[in-house]
Amino acid sequence: MTAAVPPQTAGLNRRRIVGATGLAALFLTVAEAGRAKAATPTPPPTRTFGALKQIDAGLLNVGYVDMGPSGGPTVLLLHGWPYDIHAFAEVAPRLTAKGYRVIIPHLRGHGSTRFLSDATMRNGQQAALALDALALLDALGIKSAIVAGFDWGARTADIMAALWPARCKALVSVSGYLIGSQKANAAPLPPAAELQWWYQFYFATERGRVGYAANTEAFNRLIWTLASPRWKFDDATFARTAGSFINPDHVDIVIHNYRWRLGLAEGEAQYDDLETKLAAGPVITIPTITLEGDANGAPHPPPTAYAGKFKGPYAHRLITGGIGHNLPQEAPAAFGQAVLDVDKL
């Protein structure tokens, strides 16, 4: 996660930077909470999905949710890290009730999505994830869809909108324009901004890989807490998503994603041309609504830093009430309404 924007963005919001002492305390607090058992049973989440569908698409066999009328306009909802399809559990019914078909895939390395070949590189670079989404639309016979997401999912949706606008009817993106490049990411940030990316530097080490593999659930619960400091999610809600981290490729994909961003891991040559186009910062011309929570604790750019990247019909919305990084799950009504509204821009 913290999908956020790549570290080259200079105008990061610094209001919620966690100091070193506070960060250490949070580690201890979350670790202790993870070991403790609740004194009373936790009520189950209000909504769950039924059985997932599986389909071969590109390099993957993708696990996905398919809800709503098959002939309705399609919305593709894309989650980030460390989250899964359940980030949209309260969004999807709001859209299907309005006649939309909603597709929600597990990204590579999450849930029931698997690589078709053991020989395929477990690659987490941005272009690879974008092509996964296009391959899914192709496999489902969908020519065009509203694309919407947060974190890694917002970046994927941004890329689709920028490079393949004919496949995207409209865009909803949390934290705006998240397309980056290795060259831009090489530029250092002020120390306080670098601190927000602590997990990226941890993942750059072999100790970080081993540590993440050994403590995936506790690590990701900490990320949820830091990225959404005012979101009081319960144990059952987190456990529902944590099951998606039990994927044979999860650690490899996450580690490669963050190492690739810093130029510490190679990508694949087949994506070089796409990455060259993305490094140029292509503008987005389709109708777009960008969203930001007023309590987003993850690294993210201010809206003024990316407004100029959207050249078509465009609106930005600040979602208030202590809303953090996982905006669709924390504010499903606002996210769902943005999807409905962007279809009218």
KETORVO-782585 format. One record per residue (C-alpha): residue number from 1; residue in three letters; x, y, z. Coordinates in steps of 0.05 Angstrom, whole numbers, plus 5000, padded with zeros to 4 digits. Example, Ala and Ser with C-alpha at 12.3 -4.5 7.8 and 13.67 -1.06 7.14 Angstrom:
2
{node 1; ALA; {5246; 4910; 5156}}
{node 2; SER; {5273; 4979; 5143}}
This chain:
345
{node 1; MET; {5000; 5000; 5000}}
{node 2; THR; {5005; 5052; 5012}}
{node 3; ALA; {4994; 5058; 4940}}
{node 4; ALA; {5003; 5129; 4946}}
{node 5; VAL; {5042; 5169; 4896}}
{node 6; PRO; {5113; 5151; 4879}}
{node 7; PRO; {5165; 5188; 4921}}
{node 8; GLN; {5181; 5240; 4868}}
{node 9; THR; {5121; 5284; 4885}}
{node 10; ALA; {5149; 5342; 4924}}
{node 11; GLY; {5084; 5369; 4953}}
{node 12; LEU; {5067; 5310; 4998}}
{node 13; ASN; {5017; 5324; 5054}}
{node 14; ARG; {5059; 5326; 5117}}
{node 15; ARG; {5004; 5336; 5168}}
{node 16; ARG; {5002; 5263; 5187}}
{node 17; ILE; {5075; 5244; 5188}}
{node 18; VAL; {5090; 5195; 5244}}
{node 19; GLY; {5152; 5211; 5285}}
{node 20; ALA; {5203; 5158; 5298}}
{node 21; THR; {5183; 5150; 5371}}
{node 22; GLY; {5109; 5147; 5355}}
{node 23; LEU; {5123; 5097; 5299}}
{node 24; ALA; {5159; 5051; 5346}}
{node 25; ALA; {5102; 5055; 5395}}
{node 26; LEU; {5053; 5038; 5341}}
{node 27; PHE; {5093; 4977; 5322}}
{node 28; LEU; {5089; 4952; 5394}}
{node 29; THR; {5016; 4970; 5401}}
{node 30; VAL; {4994; 4935; 5337}}
{node 31; ALA; {5037; 4874; 5352}}
{node 32; GLU; {5006; 4867; 5421}}
{node 33; ALA; {4937; 4877; 5392}}
{node 34; GLY; {4950; 4822; 5342}}
{node 35; ARG; {4968; 4774; 5397}}
{node 36; ALA; {4910; 4791; 5442}}
{node 37; LYS; {4842; 4758; 5435}}
{node 38; ALA; {4779; 4800; 5437}}
{node 39; ALA; {4742; 4795; 5502}}
{node 40; THR; {4675; 4790; 5465}}
{node 41; PRO; {4659; 4761; 5397}}
{node 42; THR; {4666; 4810; 5339}}
{node 43; PRO; {4604; 4817; 5296}}
{node 44; PRO; {4614; 4795; 5224}}
{node 45; PRO; {4622; 4847; 5169}}
{node 46; THR; {4556; 4872; 5141}}
{node 47; ARG; {4568; 4847; 5071}}
{node 48; THR; {4608; 4791; 5039}}
{node 49; PHE; {4614; 4767; 4968}}
{node 50; GLY; {4590; 4699; 4945}}
{node 51; ALA; {4633; 4649; 4908}}
{node 52; LEU; {4686; 4680; 4864}}
{node 53; LYS; {4692; 4667; 4790}}
{node 54; GLN; {4758; 4648; 4758}}
{node 55; ILE; {4780; 4662; 4687}}
{node 56; ASP; {4845; 4657; 4647}}
{node 57; ALA; {4866; 4727; 4627}}
{node 58; GLY; {4935; 4743; 4600}}
{node 59; LEU; {4987; 4714; 4647}}
{node 60; LEU; {4938; 4699; 4702}}
{node 61; ASN; {4880; 4658; 4724}}
{node 62; VAL; {4842; 4715; 4757}}
{node 63; GLY; {4794; 4709; 4816}}
{node 64; TYR; {4740; 4761; 4810}}
{node 65; VAL; {4671; 4783; 4831}}
{node 66; ASP; {4619; 4794; 4777}}
{node 67; MET; {4556; 4828; 4803}}
{node 68; GLY; {4496; 4862; 4772}}
{node 69; PRO; {4461; 4856; 4705}}
{node 70; SER; {4506; 4826; 4651}}
{node 71; GLY; {4481; 4877; 4600}}
{node 72; GLY; {4490; 4938; 4644}}
{node 73; PRO; {4546; 4988; 4637}}
{node 74; THR; {4609; 4959; 4668}}
{node 75; VAL; {4650; 4986; 4726}}
{node 76; LEU; {4718; 4956; 4740}}
{node 77; LEU; {4739; 4966; 4813}}
{node 78; LEU; {4813; 4958; 4830}}
{node 79; HIS; {4840; 4949; 4900}}
{node 80; GLY; {4909; 4964; 4927}}
{node 81; TRP; {4960; 4938; 4977}}
{node 82; PRO; {4950; 4913; 5030}}
{node 83; TYR; {4877; 4906; 5014}}
{node 84; ASP; {4833; 4862; 4971}}
{node 85; ILE; {4766; 4859; 4936}}
{node 86; HIS; {4729; 4869; 5002}}
{node 87; ALA; {4748; 4942; 5001}}
{node 88; PHE; {4688; 4947; 4953}}
{node 89; ALA; {4639; 4903; 4991}}
{node 90; GLU; {4594; 4962; 5008}}
{node 91; VAL; {4607; 4999; 4942}}
{node 92; ALA; {4586; 4944; 4894}}
{node 93; PRO; {4513; 4936; 4917}}
{node 94; ARG; {4503; 5012; 4910}}
{node 95; LEU; {4524; 5007; 4837}}
{node 96; THR; {4487; 4943; 4819}}
{node 97; ALA; {4424; 4974; 4848}}
{node 98; LYS; {4431; 5028; 4795}}
{node 99; GLY; {4437; 4977; 4739}}
{node 100; TYR; {4513; 4972; 4733}}
{node 101; ARG; {4553; 4909; 4723}}
{node 102; VAL; {4610; 4909; 4773}}
{node 103; ILE; {4675; 4870; 4763}}
{node 104; ILE; {4724; 4866; 4822}}
{node 105; PRO; {4788; 4826; 4810}}
{node 106; HIS; {4841; 4803; 4859}}
{node 107; LEU; {4906; 4835; 4835}}
{node 108; ARG; {4965; 4789; 4820}}
{node 109; GLY; {4992; 4762; 4885}}
{node 110; HIS; {4925; 4768; 4921}}
{node 111; GLY; {4867; 4722; 4937}}
{node 112; SER; {4852; 4667; 4887}}
{node 113; THR; {4889; 4699; 4829}}
{node 114; ARG; {4947; 4654; 4805}}
{node 115; PHE; {4999; 4656; 4750}}
{node 116; LEU; {4986; 4607; 4694}}
{node 117; SER; {5060; 4589; 4689}}
{node 118; ASP; {5113; 4577; 4742}}
{node 119; ALA; {5163; 4606; 4693}}
{node 120; THR; {5130; 4675; 4692}}
{node 121; MET; {5168; 4729; 4731}}
{node 122; ARG; {5131; 4751; 4793}}
{node 123; ASN; {5133; 4822; 4771}}
{node 124; GLY; {5099; 4879; 4809}}
{node 125; GLN; {5116; 4938; 4763}}
{node 126; GLN; {5061; 4986; 4745}}
{node 127; ALA; {5056; 4969; 4671}}
{node 128; ALA; {5047; 4895; 4686}}
{node 129; LEU; {4988; 4907; 4732}}
{node 130; ALA; {4955; 4953; 4681}}
{node 131; LEU; {4960; 4899; 4627}}
{node 132; ASP; {4930; 4849; 4675}}
{node 133; ALA; {4868; 4893; 4680}}
{node 134; LEU; {4864; 4901; 4604}}
{node 135; ALA; {4872; 4826; 4595}}
{node 136; LEU; {4814; 4815; 4643}}
{node 137; LEU; {4769; 4861; 4604}}
{node 138; ASP; {4789; 4824; 4540}}
{node 139; ALA; {4775; 4756; 4571}}
{node 140; LEU; {4706; 4779; 4593}}
{node 141; GLY; {4691; 4810; 4526}}
{node 142; ILE; {4684; 4880; 4555}}
{node 143; LYS; {4702; 4935; 4506}}
{node 144; SER; {4697; 4994; 4554}}
{node 145; ALA; {4687; 5004; 4629}}
{node 146; ILE; {4687; 5058; 4681}}
{node 147; VAL; {4752; 5045; 4719}}
{node 148; ALA; {4758; 5063; 4792}}
{node 149; GLY; {4808; 5047; 4847}}
{node 150; PHE; {4853; 5066; 4904}}
{node 151; ASP; {4926; 5055; 4920}}
{node 152; TRP; {4956; 5005; 4870}}
{node 153; GLY; {4887; 5003; 4839}}
{node 154; ALA; {4885; 5078; 4828}}
{node 155; ARG; {4952; 5076; 4794}}
{node 156; THR; {4928; 5019; 4749}}
{node 157; ALA; {4865; 5056; 4732}}
{node 158; ASP; {4905; 5120; 4717}}
{node 159; ILE; {4950; 5082; 4670}}
{node 160; MET; {4891; 5050; 4634}}
{node 161; ALA; {4858; 5118; 4626}}
{node 162; ALA; {4922; 5151; 4601}}
{node 163; LEU; {4946; 5098; 4552}}
{node 164; TRP; {4881; 5064; 4531}}
{node 165; PRO; {4826; 5116; 4537}}
{node 166; ALA; {4782; 5079; 4487}}
{node 167; ARG; {4776; 5023; 4538}}
{node 168; CYS; {4757; 5070; 4595}}
{node 169; LYS; {4690; 5106; 4595}}
{node 170; ALA; {4709; 5147; 4657}}
{node 171; LEU; {4757; 5146; 4716}}
{node 172; VAL; {4751; 5151; 4792}}
{node 173; SER; {4819; 5155; 4826}}
{node 174; VAL; {4834; 5162; 4900}}
{node 175; SER; {4894; 5208; 4911}}
{node 176; GLY; {4893; 5230; 4839}}
{node 177; TYR; {4949; 5219; 4789}}
{node 178; LEU; {4995; 5164; 4813}}
{node 179; ILE; {5034; 5146; 4750}}
{node 180; GLY; {5109; 5147; 4764}}
{node 181; SER; {5177; 5126; 4738}}
{node 182; GLN; {5241; 5098; 4765}}
{node 183; LYS; {5279; 5161; 4744}}
{node 184; ALA; {5232; 5207; 4781}}
{node 185; ASN; {5232; 5162; 4842}}
{node 186; ALA; {5308; 5168; 4845}}
{node 187; ALA; {5302; 5241; 4869}}
{node 188; PRO; {5308; 5245; 4945}}
{node 189; LEU; {5255; 5278; 4988}}
{node 190; PRO; {5261; 5318; 5052}}
{node 191; PRO; {5273; 5273; 5112}}
{node 192; ALA; {5202; 5280; 5140}}
{node 193; ALA; {5173; 5258; 5073}}
{node 194; GLU; {5222; 5200; 5067}}
{node 195; LEU; {5198; 5176; 5136}}
{node 196; GLN; {5129; 5164; 5108}}
{node 197; TRP; {5160; 5113; 5060}}
{node 198; TRP; {5193; 5072; 5115}}
{node 199; TYR; {5163; 5007; 5091}}
{node 200; GLN; {5190; 5017; 5021}}
{node 201; PHE; {5261; 5022; 5048}}
{node 202; TYR; {5249; 4962; 5093}}
{node 203; PHE; {5227; 4922; 5032}}
{node 204; ALA; {5291; 4942; 4996}}
{node 205; THR; {5330; 4897; 5043}}
{node 206; GLU; {5332; 4821; 5048}}
{node 207; ARG; {5315; 4829; 5122}}
{node 208; GLY; {5252; 4864; 5099}}
{node 209; ARG; {5232; 4808; 5052}}
{node 210; VAL; {5242; 4756; 5106}}
{node 211; GLY; {5207; 4799; 5157}}
{node 212; TYR; {5147; 4811; 5112}}
{node 213; ALA; {5141; 4738; 5095}}
{node 214; ALA; {5144; 4718; 5169}}
{node 215; ASN; {5096; 4772; 5194}}
{node 216; THR; {5051; 4788; 5135}}
{node 217; GLU; {4986; 4794; 5173}}
{node 218; ALA; {5014; 4836; 5231}}
{node 219; PHE; {5053; 4880; 5182}}
{node 220; ASN; {4992; 4894; 5140}}
{node 221; ARG; {4949; 4908; 5200}}
{node 222; LEU; {5000; 4960; 5220}}
{node 223; ILE; {4995; 4991; 5151}}
{node 224; TRP; {4920; 4995; 5157}}
{node 225; THR; {4928; 5030; 5223}}
{node 226; LEU; {4979; 5081; 5199}}
{node 227; ALA; {4944; 5095; 5132}}
{node 228; SER; {4875; 5103; 5163}}
{node 229; PRO; {4888; 5128; 5234}}
{node 230; ARG; {4815; 5144; 5249}}
{node 231; TRP; {4784; 5082; 5218}}
{node 232; LYS; {4761; 5036; 5274}}
{node 233; PHE; {4759; 4971; 5234}}
{node 234; ASP; {4744; 4908; 5274}}
{node 235; ASP; {4781; 4842; 5275}}
{node 236; ALA; {4732; 4807; 5230}}
{node 237; THR; {4738; 4860; 5176}}
{node 238; PHE; {4813; 4855; 5175}}
{node 239; ALA; {4813; 4778; 5178}}
{node 240; ARG; {4766; 4776; 5117}}
{node 241; THR; {4819; 4812; 5076}}
{node 242; ALA; {4880; 4780; 5109}}
{node 243; GLY; {4859; 4714; 5077}}
{node 244; SER; {4878; 4744; 5010}}
{node 245; PHE; {4951; 4752; 5032}}
{node 246; ILE; {4957; 4676; 5036}}
{node 247; ASN; {4977; 4672; 4964}}
{node 248; PRO; {5040; 4637; 4939}}
{node 249; ASP; {5061; 4699; 4900}}
{node 250; HIS; {5041; 4753; 4949}}
{node 251; VAL; {5108; 4768; 4980}}
{node 252; ASP; {5145; 4765; 4914}}
{node 253; ILE; {5097; 4814; 4881}}
{node 254; VAL; {5097; 4864; 4939}}
{node 255; ILE; {5172; 4863; 4947}}
{node 256; HIS; {5184; 4870; 4872}}
{node 257; ASN; {5134; 4927; 4866}}
{node 258; TYR; {5171; 4971; 4916}}
{node 259; ARG; {5241; 4951; 4896}}
{node 260; TRP; {5225; 4965; 4823}}
{node 261; ARG; {5200; 5035; 4840}}
{node 262; LEU; {5269; 5052; 4868}}
{node 263; GLY; {5307; 5019; 4811}}
{node 264; LEU; {5332; 4964; 4857}}
{node 265; ALA; {5299; 4909; 4817}}
{node 266; GLU; {5295; 4899; 4742}}
{node 267; GLY; {5229; 4898; 4706}}
{node 268; GLU; {5216; 4860; 4642}}
{node 269; ALA; {5237; 4883; 4573}}
{node 270; GLN; {5167; 4871; 4545}}
{node 271; TYR; {5142; 4930; 4586}}
{node 272; ASP; {5198; 4979; 4568}}
{node 273; ASP; {5159; 5017; 4515}}
{node 274; LEU; {5100; 5026; 4562}}
{node 275; GLU; {5144; 5050; 4619}}
{node 276; THR; {5177; 5101; 4573}}
{node 277; LYS; {5108; 5129; 4557}}
{node 278; LEU; {5088; 5130; 4630}}
{node 279; ALA; {5153; 5164; 4651}}
{node 280; ALA; {5133; 5223; 4606}}
{node 281; GLY; {5072; 5235; 4651}}
{node 282; PRO; {5016; 5227; 4599}}
{node 283; VAL; {4954; 5268; 4610}}
{node 284; ILE; {4885; 5238; 4621}}
{node 285; THR; {4830; 5262; 4576}}
{node 286; ILE; {4770; 5220; 4597}}
{node 287; PRO; {4719; 5245; 4649}}
{node 288; THR; {4750; 5239; 4718}}
{node 289; ILE; {4733; 5249; 4790}}
{node 290; THR; {4790; 5246; 4840}}
{node 291; LEU; {4779; 5235; 4914}}
{node 292; GLU; {4818; 5245; 4978}}
{node 293; GLY; {4803; 5229; 5050}}
{node 294; ASP; {4814; 5283; 5102}}
{node 295; ALA; {4852; 5234; 5147}}
{node 296; ASN; {4895; 5197; 5096}}
{node 297; GLY; {4958; 5175; 5134}}
{node 298; ALA; {4993; 5147; 5073}}
{node 299; PRO; {5040; 5187; 5028}}
{node 300; HIS; {4998; 5224; 4978}}
{node 301; PRO; {5002; 5288; 4936}}
{node 302; PRO; {4959; 5349; 4946}}
{node 303; PRO; {4905; 5358; 4892}}
{node 304; THR; {4940; 5420; 4865}}
{node 305; ALA; {4999; 5376; 4845}}
{node 306; TYR; {4959; 5334; 4796}}
{node 307; ALA; {4898; 5375; 4775}}
{node 308; GLY; {4934; 5395; 4710}}
{node 309; LYS; {4941; 5322; 4689}}
{node 310; PHE; {4866; 5316; 4677}}
{node 311; LYS; {4847; 5351; 4612}}
{node 312; GLY; {4776; 5325; 4604}}
{node 313; PRO; {4715; 5338; 4647}}
{node 314; TYR; {4743; 5337; 4718}}
{node 315; ALA; {4724; 5346; 4790}}
{node 316; HIS; {4759; 5335; 4857}}
{node 317; ARG; {4725; 5317; 4922}}
{node 318; LEU; {4752; 5319; 4993}}
{node 319; ILE; {4715; 5266; 5034}}
{node 320; THR; {4711; 5289; 5107}}
{node 321; GLY; {4696; 5254; 5172}}
{node 322; GLY; {4763; 5222; 5188}}
{node 323; ILE; {4769; 5183; 5123}}
{node 324; GLY; {4836; 5150; 5111}}
{node 325; HIS; {4872; 5115; 5055}}
{node 326; ASN; {4822; 5058; 5043}}
{node 327; LEU; {4769; 5107; 5020}}
{node 328; PRO; {4720; 5059; 4986}}
{node 329; GLN; {4715; 5016; 5049}}
{node 330; GLU; {4714; 5075; 5097}}
{node 331; ALA; {4667; 5118; 5056}}
{node 332; PRO; {4630; 5072; 5008}}
{node 333; ALA; {4573; 5120; 4996}}
{node 334; ALA; {4620; 5175; 4973}}
{node 335; PHE; {4660; 5128; 4930}}
{node 336; GLY; {4599; 5097; 4899}}
{node 337; GLN; {4568; 5165; 4885}}
{node 338; ALA; {4632; 5188; 4850}}
{node 339; VAL; {4626; 5128; 4803}}
{node 340; LEU; {4554; 5146; 4788}}
{node 341; ASP; {4570; 5219; 4778}}
{node 342; VAL; {4631; 5210; 4734}}
{node 343; ASP; {4587; 5172; 4685}}
{node 344; LYS; {4549; 5236; 4675}}
{node 345; LEU; {4607; 5284; 4665}}
